[in-house]
């Protein structure tokens, strides 16, 4: 849910960038109505402001949160806080939703070789 000053993080592994981007893509009908992305469906997210989200796919998986999140907004502030929640697994796909506190029970998605895991939510300053 929308919550100013919070950022929620998901990390995962997808077989390639195209598959990851398709999983995250919000589509539209001919009438202009939005069709939720697989991400929104799988994690039961009704709404988030796309202007306050960042996603990325890296070619070489990493288990270093500093490497995974470097260059994202507020990285200097959120990396130390998220490190406390991070399990150290290898990942290549990153989703950050700013001003959003994830509160659903769905924490993991897995479909064949594609997976996305909710890591946690921390405070950040604007």
Secondary structure as UniProt FT lines:
FT   STRAND          2..13
FT   HELIX           17..24
FT   STRAND          27..28
FT   TURN            30..31
FT   STRAND          34..35
FT   HELIX           38..42
FT   TURN            43..44
FT   HELIX           50..52
FT   STRAND          53..62
FT   HELIX           65..69
FT   TURN            70..71
FT   TURN            73..74
FT   HELIX           75..83
FT   TURN            84..85
FT   STRAND          91..100
FT   STRAND          108..111
FT   TURN            112..113
FT   STRAND          114..123
//
